[in-house]
């Protein structure tokens, strides 16, 4: 697996269209919650719910600035997920499918 990442919460977070759109919006740079909210037709509590999921799994970083919270994509975490995806989507020397094939050939 990619480092010590807990992948299930990350992929669960990615399983929602609103959260995917938030990540895409944040790819342009850091934004305050008010700017994110303007891009969606959702309430502030609903945005807070989505942002908590994204920050809890590590996809998004947050920092408080005055009365606002500013959010940005955690590029390190996103790069680790990209690396993990590349590993599981291509043949590797230690790939599980090779182990399965070897066991079948032994029979």
Biopython code that builds the backbone (N, CA, C, O; Angstrom):
import numpy as np
from Bio.PDB.StructureBuilder import StructureBuilder

atoms = [
    (1, "UNK", "N", (0.833, -1.196, 0.000)),
    (1, "UNK", "CA", (0.000, 0.000, 0.000)),
    (1, "UNK", "C", (0.869, 1.246, 0.000)),
    (1, "UNK", "O", (2.070, 1.193, 0.261)),
    (2, "UNK", "N", (0.243, 2.342, -0.293)),
    (2, "UNK", "CA", (0.951, 3.621, -0.365)),
    (2, "UNK", "C", (1.233, 4.138, 1.035)),
    (2, "UNK", "O", (0.365, 4.724, 1.682)),
    (3, "UNK", "N", (2.459, 3.913, 1.493)),
    (3, "UNK", "CA", (2.839, 4.384, 2.816)),
    (3, "UNK", "C", (1.954, 3.799, 3.890)),
    (3, "UNK", "O", (1.578, 2.628, 3.829)),
    (4, "UNK", "N", (1.623, 4.610, 4.868)),
    (4, "UNK", "CA", (0.751, 4.181, 5.954)),
    (4, "UNK", "C", (-0.649, 4.745, 5.799)),
    (4, "UNK", "O", (-1.375, 4.866, 6.786)),
    (5, "UNK", "N", (-1.041, 5.091, 4.589)),
    (5, "UNK", "CA", (-2.346, 5.692, 4.345)),
    (5, "UNK", "C", (-3.465, 4.717, 4.640)),
    (5, "UNK", "O", (-3.363, 3.525, 4.350)),
    (6, "UNK", "N", (-4.526, 5.234, 5.213)),
    (6, "UNK", "CA", (-5.777, 4.494, 5.322)),
    (6, "UNK", "C", (-6.553, 4.799, 4.057)),
    (6, "UNK", "O", (-7.086, 5.897, 3.898)),
    (7, "UNK", "N", (-6.615, 3.837, 3.164)),
    (7, "UNK", "CA", (-7.184, 4.101, 1.846)),
    (7, "UNK", "C", (-8.702, 4.092, 1.810)),
    (7, "UNK", "O", (-9.293, 4.853, 1.044)),
    (8, "UNK", "N", (-9.355, 3.258, 2.612)),
    (8, "UNK", "CA", (-10.814, 3.161, 2.546)),
    (8, "UNK", "C", (-11.490, 4.515, 2.796)),
    (8, "UNK", "O", (-12.379, 4.887, 2.031)),
    (9, "UNK", "N", (-11.102, 5.271, 3.846)),
    (9, "UNK", "CA", (-11.753, 6.586, 4.034)),
    (9, "UNK", "C", (-11.499, 7.551, 2.878)),
    (9, "UNK", "O", (-12.352, 8.376, 2.549)),
    (10, "UNK", "N", (-10.334, 7.442, 2.272)),
    (10, "UNK", "CA", (-10.018, 8.319, 1.139)),
    (10, "UNK", "C", (-10.926, 8.000, -0.039)),
    (10, "UNK", "O", (-11.525, 8.897, -0.632)),
    (11, "UNK", "N", (-11.026, 6.709, -0.379)),
    (11, "UNK", "CA", (-11.855, 6.348, -1.526)),
    (11, "UNK", "C", (-13.338, 6.551, -1.225)),
    (11, "UNK", "O", (-14.124, 6.825, -2.132)),
    (12, "UNK", "N", (-13.719, 6.419, 0.030)),
    (12, "UNK", "CA", (-15.104, 6.734, 0.398)),
    (12, "UNK", "C", (-15.370, 8.225, 0.187)),
    (12, "UNK", "O", (-16.420, 8.605, -0.330)),
    (13, "UNK", "N", (-14.419, 9.062, 0.587)),
    (13, "UNK", "CA", (-14.564, 10.508, 0.395)),
    (13, "UNK", "C", (-14.656, 10.847, -1.087)),
    (13, "UNK", "O", (-15.379, 11.766, -1.472)),
    (14, "UNK", "N", (-13.934, 10.118, -1.910)),
    (14, "UNK", "CA", (-13.945, 10.367, -3.353)),
    (14, "UNK", "C", (-15.202, 9.854, -4.031)),
    (14, "UNK", "O", (-15.420, 10.113, -5.214)),
    (15, "UNK", "N", (-16.030, 9.129, -3.293)),
    (15, "UNK", "CA", (-17.242, 8.542, -3.852)),
    (15, "UNK", "C", (-18.443, 9.478, -3.862)),
    (15, "UNK", "O", (-19.577, 9.022, -4.010)),
    (16, "UNK", "N", (-18.214, 10.769, -3.708)),
    (16, "UNK", "CA", (-19.311, 11.734, -3.681)),
    (16, "UNK", "C", (-19.014, 12.844, -4.693)),
    (16, "UNK", "O", (-17.928, 13.423, -4.678)),
    (17, "UNK", "N", (-19.965, 13.135, -5.559)),
    (17, "UNK", "CA", (-19.762, 14.141, -6.605)),
    (17, "UNK", "C", (-19.448, 15.525, -6.046)),
    (17, "UNK", "O", (-18.612, 16.236, -6.603)),
    (18, "UNK", "N", (-20.099, 15.916, -4.963)),
    (18, "UNK", "CA", (-19.834, 17.238, -4.388)),
    (18, "UNK", "C", (-18.394, 17.321, -3.912)),
    (18, "UNK", "O", (-17.717, 18.319, -4.162)),
    (19, "UNK", "N", (-17.916, 16.286, -3.230)),
    (19, "UNK", "CA", (-16.539, 16.300, -2.743)),
    (19, "UNK", "C", (-15.546, 16.267, -3.897)),
    (19, "UNK", "O", (-14.494, 16.901, -3.814)),
    (20, "UNK", "N", (-15.850, 15.552, -4.959)),
    (20, "UNK", "CA", (-14.974, 15.562, -6.130)),
    (20, "UNK", "C", (-14.900, 16.960, -6.734)),
    (20, "UNK", "O", (-13.828, 17.415, -7.132)),
    (21, "UNK", "N", (-16.038, 17.635, -6.801)),
    (21, "UNK", "CA", (-16.065, 19.000, -7.340)),
    (21, "UNK", "C", (-15.303, 19.964, -6.436)),
    (21, "UNK", "O", (-14.648, 20.887, -6.921)),
    (22, "UNK", "N", (-15.387, 19.754, -5.124)),
    (22, "UNK", "CA", (-14.628, 20.598, -4.187)),
    (22, "UNK", "C", (-13.131, 20.419, -4.427)),
    (22, "UNK", "O", (-12.390, 21.400, -4.482)),
    (23, "UNK", "N", (-12.685, 19.172, -4.570)),
    (23, "UNK", "CA", (-11.269, 18.917, -4.836)),
    (23, "UNK", "C", (-10.826, 19.568, -6.134)),
    (23, "UNK", "O", (-9.734, 20.130, -6.217)),
    (24, "UNK", "N", (-11.677, 19.488, -7.142)),
    (24, "UNK", "CA", (-11.360, 20.121, -8.420)),
    (24, "UNK", "C", (-11.257, 21.640, -8.258)),
    (24, "UNK", "O", (-10.348, 22.266, -8.803)),
    (25, "UNK", "N", (-12.181, 22.222, -7.515)),
    (25, "UNK", "CA", (-12.167, 23.656, -7.265)),
    (25, "UNK", "C", (-10.880, 24.059, -6.532)),
    (25, "UNK", "O", (-10.273, 25.082, -6.849)),
    (26, "UNK", "N", (-10.476, 23.252, -5.558)),
    (26, "UNK", "CA", (-9.276, 23.554, -4.780)),
    (26, "UNK", "C", (-7.991, 23.324, -5.572)),
    (26, "UNK", "O", (-6.918, 23.752, -5.147)),
    (27, "UNK", "N", (-8.092, 22.655, -6.710)),
    (27, "UNK", "CA", (-6.891, 22.452, -7.529)),
    (27, "UNK", "C", (-6.370, 23.787, -8.068)),
    (27, "UNK", "O", (-5.217, 23.875, -8.492)),
    (28, "UNK", "N", (-7.200, 24.809, -8.055)),
    (28, "UNK", "CA", (-6.791, 26.146, -8.500)),
    (28, "UNK", "C", (-6.058, 26.907, -7.405)),
    (28, "UNK", "O", (-5.454, 27.947, -7.671)),
    (29, "UNK", "N", (-6.105, 26.399, -6.173)),
    (29, "UNK", "CA", (-5.420, 27.049, -5.062)),
    (29, "UNK", "C", (-6.303, 27.138, -3.836)),
    (29, "UNK", "O", (-7.457, 26.710, -3.845)),
    (30, "UNK", "N", (-5.744, 27.697, -2.792)),
    (30, "UNK", "CA", (-6.427, 27.813, -1.498)),
    (30, "UNK", "C", (-7.654, 28.717, -1.613)),
    (30, "UNK", "O", (-7.622, 29.757, -2.270)),
    (31, "UNK", "N", (-8.735, 28.291, -0.956)),
    (31, "UNK", "CA", (-9.977, 29.069, -0.952)),
    (31, "UNK", "C", (-10.577, 29.078, 0.447)),
    (31, "UNK", "O", (-10.397, 28.138, 1.221)),
    (32, "UNK", "N", (-11.287, 30.143, 0.757)),
    (32, "UNK", "CA", (-12.021, 30.162, 2.011)),
    (32, "UNK", "C", (-13.357, 29.451, 1.811)),
    (32, "UNK", "O", (-13.839, 29.299, 0.689)),
    (33, "UNK", "N", (-13.932, 29.027, 2.914)),
    (33, "UNK", "CA", (-15.198, 28.301, 2.858)),
    (33, "UNK", "C", (-16.260, 29.110, 2.129)),
    (33, "UNK", "O", (-17.079, 28.546, 1.403)),
    (34, "UNK", "N", (-16.255, 30.418, 2.315)),
    (34, "UNK", "CA", (-17.271, 31.260, 1.661)),
    (34, "UNK", "C", (-17.144, 31.202, 0.145)),
    (34, "UNK", "O", (-18.153, 31.202, -0.560)),
    (35, "UNK", "N", (-15.910, 31.151, -0.367)),
    (35, "UNK", "CA", (-15.707, 31.051, -1.816)),
    (35, "UNK", "C", (-16.167, 29.693, -2.342)),
    (35, "UNK", "O", (-16.759, 29.610, -3.418)),
    (36, "UNK", "N", (-15.899, 28.645, -1.595)),
    (36, "UNK", "CA", (-16.339, 27.308, -1.996)),
    (36, "UNK", "C", (-17.858, 27.261, -2.008)),
    (36, "UNK", "O", (-18.467, 26.731, -2.937)),
    (37, "UNK", "N", (-18.462, 27.819, -0.971)),
    (37, "UNK", "CA", (-19.916, 27.803, -0.835)),
    (37, "UNK", "C", (-20.603, 28.498, -2.007)),
    (37, "UNK", "O", (-21.672, 28.069, -2.442)),
    (38, "UNK", "N", (-20.001, 29.560, -2.517)),
    (38, "UNK", "CA", (-20.579, 30.293, -3.646)),
    (38, "UNK", "C", (-20.644, 29.438, -4.916)),
    (38, "UNK", "O", (-21.452, 29.706, -5.806)),
    (39, "UNK", "N", (-19.805, 28.425, -4.996)),
    (39, "UNK", "CA", (-19.748, 27.575, -6.193)),
    (39, "UNK", "C", (-20.751, 26.433, -6.159)),
    (39, "UNK", "O", (-20.869, 25.679, -7.125)),
    (40, "UNK", "N", (-21.471, 26.300, -5.057)),
    (40, "UNK", "CA", (-22.407, 25.193, -4.892)),
    (40, "UNK", "C", (-23.751, 25.722, -4.425)),
    (40, "UNK", "O", (-23.844, 26.808, -3.853)),
    (41, "UNK", "N", (-24.770, 24.954, -4.674)),
    (41, "UNK", "CA", (-26.089, 25.298, -4.150)),
    (41, "UNK", "C", (-26.380, 24.384, -2.962)),
    (41, "UNK", "O", (-27.291, 23.557, -2.986)),
    (42, "UNK", "N", (-25.559, 24.570, -1.913)),
    (42, "UNK", "CA", (-25.715, 23.802, -0.683)),
    (42, "UNK", "C", (-25.647, 24.776, 0.484)),
    (42, "UNK", "O", (-25.217, 25.918, 0.327)),
    (43, "UNK", "N", (-26.072, 24.318, 1.644)),
    (43, "UNK", "CA", (-26.028, 25.171, 2.831)),
    (43, "UNK", "C", (-24.638, 25.110, 3.463)),
    (43, "UNK", "O", (-23.843, 24.221, 3.157)),
    (44, "UNK", "N", (-24.364, 26.051, 4.334)),
    (44, "UNK", "CA", (-23.077, 26.083, 5.025)),
    (44, "UNK", "C", (-22.872, 24.818, 5.868)),
    (44, "UNK", "O", (-21.772, 24.267, 5.851)),
    (45, "UNK", "N", (-23.892, 24.330, 6.610)),
    (45, "UNK", "CA", (-23.686, 23.080, 7.356)),
    (45, "UNK", "C", (-23.371, 21.886, 6.450)),
    (45, "UNK", "O", (-22.595, 21.009, 6.830)),
    (46, "UNK", "N", (-23.964, 21.850, 5.266)),
    (46, "UNK", "CA", (-23.676, 20.764, 4.327)),
    (46, "UNK", "C", (-22.236, 20.867, 3.836)),
    (46, "UNK", "O", (-21.546, 19.853, 3.724)),
    (47, "UNK", "N", (-21.776, 22.084, 3.541)),
    (47, "UNK", "CA", (-20.387, 22.267, 3.137)),
    (47, "UNK", "C", (-19.456, 21.832, 4.269)),
    (47, "UNK", "O", (-18.456, 21.158, 4.024)),
    (48, "UNK", "N", (-19.776, 22.210, 5.489)),
    (48, "UNK", "CA", (-18.948, 21.822, 6.641)),
    (48, "UNK", "C", (-18.850, 20.308, 6.756)),
    (48, "UNK", "O", (-17.784, 19.772, 7.057)),
    (49, "UNK", "N", (-19.955, 19.623, 6.517)),
    (49, "UNK", "CA", (-19.984, 18.161, 6.548)),
    (49, "UNK", "C", (-19.004, 17.589, 5.515)),
    (49, "UNK", "O", (-18.204, 16.709, 5.835)),
    (50, "UNK", "N", (-19.068, 18.085, 4.291)),
    (50, "UNK", "CA", (-18.185, 17.594, 3.235)),
    (50, "UNK", "C", (-16.724, 17.934, 3.531)),
    (50, "UNK", "O", (-15.836, 17.111, 3.307)),
    (51, "UNK", "N", (-16.477, 19.136, 4.031)),
    (51, "UNK", "CA", (-15.099, 19.534, 4.316)),
    (51, "UNK", "C", (-14.510, 18.714, 5.452)),
    (51, "UNK", "O", (-13.316, 18.415, 5.443)),
    (52, "UNK", "N", (-15.325, 18.348, 6.423)),
    (52, "UNK", "CA", (-14.839, 17.500, 7.520)),
    (52, "UNK", "C", (-14.399, 16.150, 6.983)),
    (52, "UNK", "O", (-13.354, 15.636, 7.384)),
    (53, "UNK", "N", (-15.168, 15.577, 6.096)),
    (53, "UNK", "CA", (-14.805, 14.285, 5.507)),
    (53, "UNK", "C", (-13.491, 14.416, 4.734)),
    (53, "UNK", "O", (-12.611, 13.564, 4.854)),
    (54, "UNK", "N", (-13.358, 15.475, 3.947)),
    (54, "UNK", "CA", (-12.154, 15.667, 3.137)),
    (54, "UNK", "C", (-10.924, 15.947, 3.994)),
    (54, "UNK", "O", (-9.826, 15.498, 3.665)),
    (55, "UNK", "N", (-11.096, 16.680, 5.080)),
    (55, "UNK", "CA", (-9.949, 16.965, 5.950)),
    (55, "UNK", "C", (-9.621, 15.766, 6.838)),
    (55, "UNK", "O", (-8.447, 15.482, 7.075)),
    (56, "UNK", "N", (-10.630, 15.066, 7.328)),
    (56, "UNK", "CA", (-10.383, 13.903, 8.192)),
    (56, "UNK", "C", (-9.594, 12.809, 7.488)),
    (56, "UNK", "O", (-8.771, 12.140, 8.113)),
    (57, "UNK", "N", (-9.835, 12.620, 6.191)),
    (57, "UNK", "CA", (-9.109, 11.574, 5.463)),
    (57, "UNK", "C", (-7.784, 12.089, 4.902)),
    (57, "UNK", "O", (-7.003, 11.317, 4.344)),
    (58, "UNK", "N", (-7.533, 13.381, 5.046)),
    (58, "UNK", "CA", (-6.242, 13.934, 4.652)),
    (58, "UNK", "C", (-6.145, 14.452, 3.233)),
    (58, "UNK", "O", (-5.063, 14.850, 2.802)),
    (59, "UNK", "N", (-7.242, 14.459, 2.494)),
    (59, "UNK", "CA", (-7.194, 14.965, 1.125)),
    (59, "UNK", "C", (-7.095, 16.488, 1.078)),
    (59, "UNK", "O", (-6.545, 17.053, 0.132)),
    (60, "UNK", "N", (-7.630, 17.144, 2.103)),
    (60, "UNK", "CA", (-7.675, 18.610, 2.146)),
    (60, "UNK", "C", (-7.070, 19.086, 3.459)),
    (60, "UNK", "O", (-7.307, 18.502, 4.517)),
    (61, "UNK", "N", (-6.288, 20.154, 3.375)),
    (61, "UNK", "CA", (-5.743, 20.819, 4.558)),
    (61, "UNK", "C", (-6.595, 22.045, 4.857)),
    (61, "UNK", "O", (-7.177, 22.646, 3.953)),
    (62, "UNK", "N", (-6.662, 22.407, 6.125)),
    (62, "UNK", "CA", (-7.409, 23.610, 6.505)),
    (62, "UNK", "C", (-6.577, 24.450, 7.465)),
    (62, "UNK", "O", (-5.740, 23.936, 8.206)),
    (63, "UNK", "N", (-6.829, 25.743, 7.433)),
    (63, "UNK", "CA", (-6.196, 26.646, 8.390)),
    (63, "UNK", "C", (-7.158, 27.793, 8.664)),
    (63, "UNK", "O", (-7.883, 28.249, 7.779)),
    (64, "UNK", "N", (-7.145, 28.237, 9.894)),
    (64, "UNK", "CA", (-8.030, 29.325, 10.302)),
    (64, "UNK", "C", (-7.333, 30.650, 10.041)),
    (64, "UNK", "O", (-6.163, 30.835, 10.376)),
    (65, "UNK", "N", (-8.074, 31.563, 9.438)),
    (65, "UNK", "CA", (-7.579, 32.910, 9.175)),
    (65, "UNK", "C", (-8.672, 33.880, 9.594)),
    (65, "UNK", "O", (-9.636, 34.096, 8.861)),
    (66, "UNK", "N", (-8.517, 34.459, 10.770)),
    (66, "UNK", "CA", (-9.571, 35.321, 11.309)),
    (66, "UNK", "C", (-10.817, 34.493, 11.575)),
    (66, "UNK", "O", (-10.760, 33.470, 12.257)),
    (67, "UNK", "N", (-11.933, 34.937, 11.037)),
    (67, "UNK", "CA", (-13.184, 34.200, 11.236)),
    (67, "UNK", "C", (-13.415, 33.140, 10.172)),
    (67, "UNK", "O", (-14.379, 32.379, 10.253)),
    (68, "UNK", "N", (-12.530, 33.083, 9.165)),
    (68, "UNK", "CA", (-12.704, 32.165, 8.059)),
    (68, "UNK", "C", (-11.771, 30.973, 8.162)),
    (68, "UNK", "O", (-10.707, 31.038, 8.777)),
    (69, "UNK", "N", (-12.196, 29.893, 7.549)),
    (69, "UNK", "CA", (-11.325, 28.729, 7.398)),
    (69, "UNK", "C", (-10.957, 28.652, 5.927)),
    (69, "UNK", "O", (-11.819, 28.723, 5.051)),
    (70, "UNK", "N", (-9.669, 28.507, 5.669)),
    (70, "UNK", "CA", (-9.172, 28.410, 4.304)),
    (70, "UNK", "C", (-8.767, 26.965, 4.048)),
    (70, "UNK", "O", (-8.166, 26.310, 4.900)),
    (71, "UNK", "N", (-9.105, 26.486, 2.868)),
    (71, "UNK", "CA", (-8.872, 25.089, 2.510)),
    (71, "UNK", "C", (-7.964, 25.000, 1.288)),
    (71, "UNK", "O", (-7.977, 25.868, 0.415)),
    (72, "UNK", "N", (-7.179, 23.932, 1.251)),
    (72, "UNK", "CA", (-6.343, 23.647, 0.082)),
    (72, "UNK", "C", (-6.187, 22.135, -0.042)),
    (72, "UNK", "O", (-6.280, 21.400, 0.941)),
    (73, "UNK", "N", (-5.949, 21.695, -1.263)),
    (73, "UNK", "CA", (-5.703, 20.277, -1.478)),
    (73, "UNK", "C", (-4.379, 19.892, -0.826)),
    (73, "UNK", "O", (-3.412, 20.652, -0.879)),
    (74, "UNK", "N", (-4.337, 18.729, -0.221)),
    (74, "UNK", "CA", (-3.107, 18.186, 0.339)),
    (74, "UNK", "C", (-2.395, 17.460, -0.799)),
    (74, "UNK", "O", (-2.626, 16.274, -1.035)),
    (75, "UNK", "N", (-1.532, 18.183, -1.496)),
    (75, "UNK", "CA", (-0.907, 17.634, -2.700)),
    (75, "UNK", "C", (-0.039, 16.418, -2.400)),
    (75, "UNK", "O", (0.073, 15.521, -3.235)),
    (76, "UNK", "N", (0.568, 16.377, -1.235)),
    (76, "UNK", "CA", (1.378, 15.212, -0.863)),
    (76, "UNK", "C", (0.503, 13.952, -0.799)),
    (76, "UNK", "O", (0.866, 12.905, -1.335)),
    (77, "UNK", "N", (-0.637, 14.069, -0.144)),
    (77, "UNK", "CA", (-1.561, 12.932, -0.029)),
    (77, "UNK", "C", (-2.104, 12.541, -1.406)),
    (77, "UNK", "O", (-2.203, 11.355, -1.721)),
    (78, "UNK", "N", (-2.449, 13.517, -2.211)),
    (78, "UNK", "CA", (-2.974, 13.246, -3.546)),
    (78, "UNK", "C", (-1.915, 12.559, -4.407)),
    (78, "UNK", "O", (-2.240, 11.657, -5.179)),
    (79, "UNK", "N", (-0.661, 12.970, -4.285)),
    (79, "UNK", "CA", (0.415, 12.318, -5.027)),
    (79, "UNK", "C", (0.619, 10.875, -4.567)),
    (79, "UNK", "O", (0.902, 10.003, -5.388)),
    (80, "UNK", "N", (0.479, 10.612, -3.269)),
    (80, "UNK", "CA", (0.584, 9.245, -2.764)),
    (80, "UNK", "C", (-0.538, 8.370, -3.322)),
    (80, "UNK", "O", (-0.316, 7.207, -3.657)),
    (81, "UNK", "N", (-1.732, 8.928, -3.419)),
    (81, "UNK", "CA", (-2.868, 8.179, -3.985)),
    (81, "UNK", "C", (-2.609, 7.910, -5.471)),
    (81, "UNK", "O", (-2.876, 6.816, -5.968)),
    (82, "UNK", "N", (-2.089, 8.916, -6.170)),
    (82, "UNK", "CA", (-1.754, 8.742, -7.587)),
    (82, "UNK", "C", (-0.726, 7.622, -7.751)),
    (82, "UNK", "O", (-0.853, 6.783, -8.643)),
    (83, "UNK", "N", (0.289, 7.612, -6.892)),
    (83, "UNK", "CA", (1.314, 6.572, -6.926)),
    (83, "UNK", "C", (0.698, 5.193, -6.650)),
    (83, "UNK", "O", (1.003, 4.222, -7.343)),
    (84, "UNK", "N", (-0.160, 5.119, -5.646)),
    (84, "UNK", "CA", (-0.841, 3.863, -5.328)),
    (84, "UNK", "C", (-1.669, 3.392, -6.528)),
    (84, "UNK", "O", (-1.632, 2.216, -6.890)),
    (85, "UNK", "N", (-2.403, 4.304, -7.131)),
    (85, "UNK", "CA", (-3.253, 3.947, -8.277)),
    (85, "UNK", "C", (-2.403, 3.430, -9.430)),
    (85, "UNK", "O", (-2.775, 2.467, -10.100)),
    (86, "UNK", "N", (-1.260, 4.073, -9.661)),
    (86, "UNK", "CA", (-0.356, 3.611, -10.721)),
    (86, "UNK", "C", (0.147, 2.197, -10.433)),
    (86, "UNK", "O", (0.282, 1.390, -11.353)),
    (87, "UNK", "N", (0.419, 1.896, -9.187)),
    (87, "UNK", "CA", (0.898, 0.568, -8.807)),
    (87, "UNK", "C", (-0.176, -0.483, -9.044)),
    (87, "UNK", "O", (0.102, -1.535, -9.619)),
    (88, "UNK", "N", (-1.400, -0.208, -8.606)),
    (88, "UNK", "CA", (-2.435, -1.241, -8.729)),
    (88, "UNK", "C", (-3.000, -1.350, -10.141)),
    (88, "UNK", "O", (-3.715, -2.303, -10.450)),
    (89, "UNK", "N", (-2.687, -0.391, -10.993)),
    (89, "UNK", "CA", (-3.236, -0.435, -12.346)),
    (89, "UNK", "C", (-2.204, -0.870, -13.384)),
    (89, "UNK", "O", (-2.459, -0.785, -14.585)),
    (90, "UNK", "N", (-1.051, -1.332, -12.930)),
    (90, "UNK", "CA", (-0.037, -1.810, -13.873)),
    (90, "UNK", "C", (0.661, -3.034, -13.287)),
    (90, "UNK", "O", (0.715, -3.214, -12.070)),
    (91, "UNK", "N", (1.184, -3.854, -14.159)),
    (91, "UNK", "CA", (1.867, -5.072, -13.727)),
    (91, "UNK", "C", (3.152, -4.716, -12.978)),
    (91, "UNK", "O", (3.915, -3.849, -13.403)),
    (92, "UNK", "N", (3.368, -5.389, -11.877)),
    (92, "UNK", "CA", (4.564, -5.191, -11.061)),
    (92, "UNK", "C", (5.229, -6.548, -10.841)),
    (92, "UNK", "O", (4.585, -7.587, -10.977)),
    (93, "UNK", "N", (6.507, -6.537, -10.505)),
    (93, "UNK", "CA", (7.208, -7.793, -10.245)),
    (93, "UNK", "C", (6.584, -8.564, -9.091)),
    (93, "UNK", "O", (6.539, -9.794, -9.118)),
    (94, "UNK", "N", (6.107, -7.858, -8.085)),
    (94, "UNK", "CA", (5.527, -8.519, -6.912)),
    (94, "UNK", "C", (3.996, -8.450, -6.924)),
    (94, "UNK", "O", (3.357, -8.453, -5.871)),
    (95, "UNK", "N", (3.433, -8.389, -8.095)),
    (95, "UNK", "CA", (1.986, -8.270, -8.253)),
    (95, "UNK", "C", (1.266, -9.528, -7.756)),
    (95, "UNK", "O", (1.751, -10.639, -7.968)),
    (96, "UNK", "N", (0.153, -9.367, -7.119)),
    (96, "UNK", "CA", (-0.619, -10.495, -6.596)),
    (96, "UNK", "C", (-1.090, -11.423, -7.719)),
    (96, "UNK", "O", (-1.210, -12.630, -7.513)),
    (97, "UNK", "N", (-1.357, -10.867, -8.902)),
    (97, "UNK", "CA", (-1.824, -11.707, -10.008)),
    (97, "UNK", "C", (-0.735, -12.688, -10.452)),
    (97, "UNK", "O", (-1.049, -13.796, -10.885)),
    (98, "UNK", "N", (0.525, -12.301, -10.353)),
    (98, "UNK", "CA", (1.614, -13.215, -10.694)),
    (98, "UNK", "C", (1.683, -14.363, -9.692)),
    (98, "UNK", "O", (1.938, -15.506, -10.072)),
    (99, "UNK", "N", (1.461, -14.067, -8.432)),
    (99, "UNK", "CA", (1.455, -15.102, -7.397)),
    (99, "UNK", "C", (0.328, -16.086, -7.651)),
    (99, "UNK", "O", (0.513, -17.294, -7.505)),
    (100, "UNK", "N", (-0.826, -15.587, -8.026)),
    (100, "UNK", "CA", (-1.981, -16.445, -8.314)),
    (100, "UNK", "C", (-1.682, -17.335, -9.516)),
    (100, "UNK", "O", (-1.967, -18.532, -9.487)),
    (101, "UNK", "N", (-1.109, -16.756, -10.575)),
    (101, "UNK", "CA", (-0.766, -17.528, -11.772)),
    (101, "UNK", "C", (0.259, -18.612, -11.449)),
    (101, "UNK", "O", (0.149, -19.739, -11.932)),
    (102, "UNK", "N", (1.251, -18.271, -10.635)),
    (102, "UNK", "CA", (2.267, -19.260, -10.241)),
    (102, "UNK", "C", (1.654, -20.421, -9.484)),
    (102, "UNK", "O", (2.018, -21.574, -9.714)),
    (103, "UNK", "N", (0.732, -20.132, -8.588)),
    (103, "UNK", "CA", (0.060, -21.196, -7.824)),
    (103, "UNK", "C", (-0.762, -22.096, -8.734)),
    (103, "UNK", "O", (-0.814, -23.310, -8.538)),
    (104, "UNK", "N", (-1.409, -21.488, -9.739)),
    (104, "UNK", "CA", (-2.197, -22.271, -10.694)),
    (104, "UNK", "C", (-1.282, -23.185, -11.512)),
    (104, "UNK", "O", (-1.620, -24.339, -11.772)),
    (105, "UNK", "N", (-0.141, -22.667, -11.907)),
    (105, "UNK", "CA", (0.797, -23.460, -12.712)),
    (105, "UNK", "C", (1.421, -24.606, -11.916)),
    (105, "UNK", "O", (1.827, -25.610, -12.501)),
    (106, "UNK", "N", (1.502, -24.469, -10.584)),
    (106, "UNK", "CA", (2.054, -25.525, -9.735)),
    (106, "UNK", "C", (1.126, -26.713, -9.634)),
    (106, "UNK", "O", (1.572, -27.821, -9.337)),
    (107, "UNK", "N", (-0.156, -26.507, -9.876)),
    (107, "UNK", "CA", (-1.149, -27.584, -9.742)),
    (107, "UNK", "C", (-1.136, -28.526, -10.887)),
    (107, "UNK", "O", (-1.915, -29.478, -10.912)),
]
sb = StructureBuilder()
sb.init_structure("model")
sb.init_model(0)
sb.init_chain("A")
sb.init_seg("    ")
for serial, (resi, resn, name, xyz) in enumerate(atoms, 1):
    if name == "N":
        sb.init_residue(resn, " ", resi, " ")
    sb.init_atom(name, np.array(xyz, "f"), 0.0, 1.0, " ", f" {name:<3s}", serial, name[0])
structure = sb.get_structure()
